[in-house]
C-alpha cells in the first residue's frame, strides 16, 4: 500500500485528538512558550544549525476589557480554508482558522479583538498590489488592498492589528509532486523581496499610530511528497529549499519595514529532519511527520491531498503570531 495512504490512519487519529483539544477550550494556548524553544534545523547544504524563534516578553497584562480591531490580510489560509470532501468544490472558509484562534489567545490576555477577514484565495503579493485588475473576490474599483486601506484610514484613532499572509501562492505554482521548478522559485523569491516591503509600507501609511503589524512566514506542506515512492525524498528536499528561501525573503522584507514575523516554520518544525519511527509508516523525518499532522496533504481524495492547514495547523500559526504580540497593548 502507498506509504502516504498508510499515513492517513495515523493522521486521522491525530486529527481526532487535535479537534478534541480544540473543542475543549483551546487548551493549546498555554503552549505559547514552545514558539521560543530551540529548534535544530537543516540548511539547504545539509548542515545543521540551532535557531531560537522570536518571543516577546513583557511584564504587564492588557487592561481587562481592552478592545482592538483585527484585519487579516492574505489569501485562503487567512480565511481558514479547509477541504470539504465535495467533488469539484475543494474548499471553503471556516471559523477555525488561525485568525479565529488568535481571537481566543488574545482574549486570555484580556484583549478583545474584532475580526475582519478580507483575504482572497489565490492572492499573491503582486495581485494584492495591483488595484487596476479585478479578481474573483472584489469588483473594481474595490480590491483587497483598497478595502484594507479604507478600513485603516477610517479607524486611524483606534488600536488594531494587521496580519499579512502573502507569498505562499507565489511559491505554490512552482511546486508539484513531480518536480520543483527552480527557476520559478528563484523568480518568486526575488519578486517577493522587491514587492513585500511595498505591501507593508502602503498599509502602514494608511494605519494610525496604535496599529500593530505582523507578517506571516510558512511551513512546508509539500514535505509530504517524501512519502511518494523513490523520487519523493528528493522532491520533498527541493520543496524545503524553496520554502527556506521564501521565508528568508519574507523575514528580510518584514524586518526592513520594522514589523515582526510569525515564525511558523520553527513552531511547525519545518526544518527539523530528526528521524521518527511510526508503526504504520516506518522511519521518516519529523518535518514530514509534521507536514502530515498539520495539513491535509497526506489525505487521499476527496479531502486531500490539500496543502491547507487543518485545525491543529491553524492553531500553531495562531500561536506563532501571538508569540510576537505583547502582553500589554
C-alpha positions as CSV (number, residue, x, y, z in Angstrom):
1,X,0.0,0.0,0.0
2,X,1.2,3.5,-0.8
3,X,3.1,5.0,2.2
4,X,1.1,8.3,2.1
5,X,-2.2,6.4,2.2
6,X,-1.0,4.3,5.1
7,X,-0.1,7.5,6.9
8,X,-3.7,8.6,6.7
9,X,-4.7,6.3,9.5
10,X,-2.3,7.8,11.9
11,X,-3.1,11.4,10.8
12,X,-6.8,10.6,11.4
13,X,-6.1,9.7,15.0
14,X,-4.0,12.9,15.4
15,X,-6.9,14.9,13.9
16,X,-9.4,13.5,16.4
17,X,-7.1,14.4,19.3
18,X,-6.5,17.9,17.9
19,X,-10.2,18.5,17.3
20,X,-10.8,17.3,20.8
21,X,-8.3,19.8,22.2
22,X,-9.8,22.5,20.1
23,X,-13.4,21.9,21.2
24,X,-12.3,21.5,24.8
25,X,-11.5,25.2,25.2
26,X,-8.4,25.5,23.0
27,X,-6.0,24.1,25.7
28,X,-3.1,24.7,23.3
29,X,-3.0,28.3,24.4
30,X,-0.6,27.7,27.3
31,X,1.9,26.2,24.9
32,X,3.0,29.6,23.6
33,X,6.4,29.2,25.1
34,X,7.1,26.5,22.5
35,X,7.4,29.2,19.9
36,X,10.5,30.4,21.6
37,X,12.2,27.0,22.1
38,X,15.4,26.0,20.3
39,X,14.9,24.1,17.1
40,X,17.6,22.0,15.3
41,X,17.3,22.8,11.6
42,X,18.9,21.6,8.4
43,X,20.1,24.0,5.8
44,X,19.9,23.6,2.0
45,X,23.6,22.5,2.1
46,X,22.8,19.8,4.7
47,X,24.5,21.3,7.7
48,X,22.6,21.7,11.0
49,X,22.1,24.9,12.9
50,X,20.2,25.7,16.1
51,X,17.8,28.7,16.0
52,X,15.5,30.2,18.5
53,X,12.1,31.5,17.5
54,X,11.5,35.1,18.5
55,X,9.4,35.8,21.5
56,X,8.0,39.0,23.1
57,X,8.4,39.3,26.8
58,X,6.6,42.0,28.8
59,X,5.7,42.2,32.5
60,X,2.2,43.8,32.4
61,X,-1.1,42.4,31.1
62,X,-3.5,44.2,28.9
63,X,-6.2,46.0,30.9
64,X,-9.3,44.0,31.3
65,X,-11.8,44.8,28.6
66,X,-9.3,46.3,26.2
67,X,-10.5,46.1,22.6
68,X,-9.0,46.5,19.2
69,X,-9.7,45.6,15.6
70,X,-8.0,42.8,13.7
71,X,-7.7,42.9,9.9
72,X,-6.5,39.6,8.4
73,X,-4.9,40.3,5.0
74,X,-3.9,37.5,2.8
75,X,-5.0,34.5,0.7
76,X,-7.1,31.4,1.5
77,X,-5.3,30.5,4.7
78,X,-6.1,33.9,6.2
79,X,-9.8,32.8,5.8
80,X,-9.3,29.4,7.5
81,X,-9.8,27.5,4.3
82,X,-10.1,23.7,4.6
83,X,-11.2,21.0,2.2
84,X,-14.9,19.9,2.2
85,X,-14.7,16.5,0.6
86,X,-17.2,17.6,-2.0
87,X,-16.1,16.8,-5.6
88,X,-15.4,19.9,-7.7
89,X,-15.6,22.1,-4.6
90,X,-12.3,21.7,-3.0
91,X,-12.5,24.1,-0.1
92,X,-14.4,26.6,2.0
93,X,-13.6,29.2,4.6
94,X,-14.1,28.1,8.2
95,X,-14.4,29.7,11.6
96,X,-11.5,27.6,12.9
97,X,-8.6,29.3,11.0
98,X,-5.7,31.0,12.7
99,X,-7.4,34.4,12.8
100,X,-10.2,32.9,14.8
101,X,-7.8,31.1,17.1
102,X,-5.9,34.3,17.6
103,X,-9.0,35.9,19.0
104,X,-9.1,33.3,21.7
105,X,-5.4,33.5,22.5
106,X,-5.6,37.3,22.9
107,X,-8.8,37.0,24.9
108,X,-6.9,35.1,27.5
109,X,-4.6,38.2,27.8
110,X,-7.6,40.5,28.3
111,X,-7.7,41.8,24.7
112,X,-10.9,41.6,22.7
113,X,-10.3,41.6,19.0
114,X,-13.0,42.4,16.4
115,X,-12.0,40.3,13.3
116,X,-12.4,41.5,9.7
117,X,-11.1,38.8,7.3
118,X,-10.7,40.4,3.9
119,X,-8.4,37.9,2.2
120,X,-8.8,36.4,-1.2
121,X,-8.0,32.8,-2.2
122,X,-5.1,32.7,-4.7
123,X,-3.8,36.2,-3.9
124,X,-0.1,36.8,-4.5
125,X,2.0,39.7,-3.3
126,X,1.7,41.2,-6.8
127,X,-2.0,40.7,-7.3
128,X,-2.6,42.3,-3.9
129,X,-0.7,45.4,-5.0
130,X,-2.4,45.6,-8.4
131,X,-5.5,47.8,-7.9
132,X,-6.2,48.0,-11.7
133,X,-7.1,44.4,-12.3
134,X,-10.3,42.7,-11.0
135,X,-10.4,39.3,-9.3
136,X,-13.0,36.8,-8.1
137,X,-13.2,38.4,-4.6
138,X,-13.9,42.0,-5.3
139,X,-15.3,44.2,-8.1
140,X,-13.4,47.2,-9.2
141,X,-12.7,49.8,-8.0
142,X,-12.6,47.7,-4.8
143,X,-9.7,45.3,-4.2
144,X,-8.3,43.7,-1.1
145,X,-5.7,46.4,-0.9
146,X,-8.3,49.3,-1.3
147,X,-10.5,47.5,1.3
148,X,-7.6,47.3,3.8
149,X,-6.6,50.9,3.2
150,X,-10.1,52.2,3.5
151,X,-10.6,50.3,6.8
152,X,-7.4,51.5,8.3
153,X,-7.9,55.1,7.3
154,X,-11.4,55.0,8.8
155,X,-10.0,53.7,12.1
156,X,-6.9,55.8,12.4
157,X,-7.6,56.6,16.1
158,X,-8.2,53.0,17.1
159,X,-5.9,50.3,18.4
160,X,-5.6,47.4,15.9
161,X,-3.7,44.5,14.5
162,X,-3.0,43.6,10.9
163,X,-1.6,40.3,9.9
164,X,0.0,40.0,6.4
165,X,-0.2,36.5,4.9
166,X,1.1,36.7,1.3
167,X,3.8,34.9,-0.6
168,X,2.6,31.3,-0.4
169,X,0.8,31.4,-3.7
170,X,3.9,33.0,-5.3
171,X,5.7,29.8,-4.5
172,X,2.9,27.3,-4.9
173,X,2.8,27.5,-8.7
174,X,6.4,26.3,-8.8
175,X,5.9,23.0,-7.0
176,X,4.2,19.8,-8.0
177,X,4.5,16.2,-6.9
178,X,6.7,15.5,-10.0
179,X,9.2,18.3,-9.7
180,X,10.1,21.7,-8.3
181,X,10.8,24.4,-10.9
182,X,13.9,26.1,-9.5
183,X,13.8,28.9,-12.0
184,X,10.2,29.6,-11.0
185,X,11.2,29.5,-7.3
186,X,14.0,32.0,-7.8
187,X,11.8,34.4,-9.7
188,X,9.1,34.1,-7.0
189,X,11.5,34.8,-4.2
190,X,13.0,37.7,-6.0
191,X,9.6,39.2,-6.7
192,X,8.6,38.9,-3.0
193,X,11.8,40.5,-1.9
194,X,11.0,43.6,-4.0
195,X,7.3,43.8,-3.5
196,X,6.5,42.7,0.1
197,X,8.1,45.9,1.5
198,X,5.7,47.9,-0.7
199,X,2.7,46.0,0.8
200,X,3.8,46.8,4.3
201,X,4.6,50.4,3.6
202,X,1.2,51.2,1.9
203,X,-0.7,49.5,4.8
204,X,1.4,51.2,7.5
205,X,0.9,54.6,5.8
206,X,-2.9,54.1,6.0
207,X,-2.9,53.0,9.6
208,X,-3.0,55.0,12.8
209,X,-0.2,55.1,15.4
210,X,-1.8,52.3,17.6
211,X,-1.9,49.6,14.9
212,X,0.4,46.6,15.2
213,X,1.6,44.6,12.1
214,X,2.7,41.0,12.0
215,X,4.0,39.2,8.9
216,X,3.4,35.5,8.5
217,X,6.1,33.0,7.3
218,X,5.2,29.5,6.1
219,X,5.6,25.9,7.0
220,X,6.2,23.5,4.1
221,X,3.2,21.2,3.5
222,X,4.8,19.7,0.4
223,X,7.3,17.8,2.6
224,X,4.5,15.2,2.4
225,X,5.9,14.3,-1.0
226,X,8.6,12.5,0.9
227,X,6.2,9.6,1.2
228,X,5.6,9.3,-2.6
229,X,7.9,6.5,-3.6
230,X,11.5,6.5,-4.7
231,X,11.6,10.1,-6.0
232,X,9.6,11.5,-3.1
233,X,12.5,12.4,-0.8
234,X,14.4,14.4,-3.5
235,X,11.2,16.3,-4.3
236,X,10.5,17.0,-0.7
237,X,14.1,18.2,-0.2
238,X,13.6,20.6,-3.1
239,X,10.4,22.0,-1.7
240,X,12.1,22.6,1.7
241,X,14.9,24.5,0.0
242,X,12.3,26.6,-1.8
243,X,10.4,27.4,1.4
244,X,13.6,28.2,3.3
245,X,14.4,30.7,0.5
246,X,10.9,32.2,0.6
247,X,10.9,32.5,4.3
248,X,14.3,34.2,4.3
249,X,13.0,36.7,1.8
250,X,9.8,37.3,3.8
251,X,11.8,37.7,7.0
252,X,14.1,40.2,5.5
253,X,11.2,42.2,3.9
254,X,9.3,42.4,7.2
255,X,12.5,43.3,9.2
256,X,13.3,46.1,6.7
257,X,9.9,47.6,7.3
258,X,10.1,47.3,11.0
259,X,7.5,44.6,11.7
260,X,7.9,41.2,13.4
261,X,7.5,37.9,11.6
262,X,5.5,35.0,12.9
263,X,8.0,32.1,12.9
264,X,5.6,29.5,11.7
265,X,8.5,27.3,10.3
266,X,10.0,27.0,13.8
267,X,6.8,26.1,15.7
268,X,5.9,23.7,12.9
269,X,9.4,22.1,12.9
270,X,9.6,22.6,9.2
271,X,13.4,22.3,9.1
272,X,13.7,19.5,11.7
273,X,14.8,16.3,9.9
274,X,15.3,14.3,13.0
275,X,14.1,10.7,12.3
276,X,11.0,9.4,14.0
277,X,9.5,5.9,13.6
278,X,5.8,5.4,13.1
279,X,4.3,2.0,13.4
280,X,2.3,2.1,10.2
281,X,4.7,4.0,8.1
282,X,8.3,3.4,9.1
283,X,11.1,5.8,9.7
284,X,10.5,9.3,8.4
285,X,11.9,12.8,9.2
286,X,10.0,14.8,11.9
287,X,9.3,17.6,9.5
288,X,7.5,15.2,7.1
289,X,5.5,13.9,10.1
290,X,4.5,17.4,11.0
291,X,3.5,18.2,7.4
292,X,1.1,15.3,7.6
293,X,-0.1,16.1,11.1
294,X,-0.7,19.8,10.5
295,X,-2.1,19.9,6.9
296,X,-4.4,17.8,4.6
297,X,-1.5,16.8,2.4
298,X,-1.4,13.2,3.5
299,X,-5.1,12.5,3.0
300,X,-6.5,10.7,-0.1
301,X,-9.3,12.1,-2.2
302,X,-11.8,13.6,-1.7
303,X,-10.3,15.6,1.2
304,X,-6.7,15.6,0.0
305,X,-4.0,15.9,-0.9
306,X,-4.6,19.5,0.1
307,X,-1.9,22.0,1.2
308,X,-4.2,24.0,3.6
309,X,-3.6,23.6,7.3
310,X,-6.1,21.6,9.4
311,X,-7.4,22.7,12.8
312,X,-4.1,21.8,14.5
313,X,-2.1,23.6,11.9
314,X,-4.1,26.8,12.1
315,X,-3.8,26.6,15.9
316,X,0.0,26.6,15.6
317,X,0.0,29.5,13.2
318,X,-2.1,31.5,15.7
319,X,0.5,30.6,18.4
320,X,3.3,31.9,16.3
321,X,1.5,35.2,15.7
322,X,0.7,35.5,19.4
323,X,4.3,34.9,20.3
324,X,5.4,38.2,18.7
325,X,2.5,40.2,20.2
326,X,2.9,42.0,23.5
327,X,1.1,41.0,26.7
328,X,0.3,44.7,27.1
329,X,-1.3,46.6,24.2
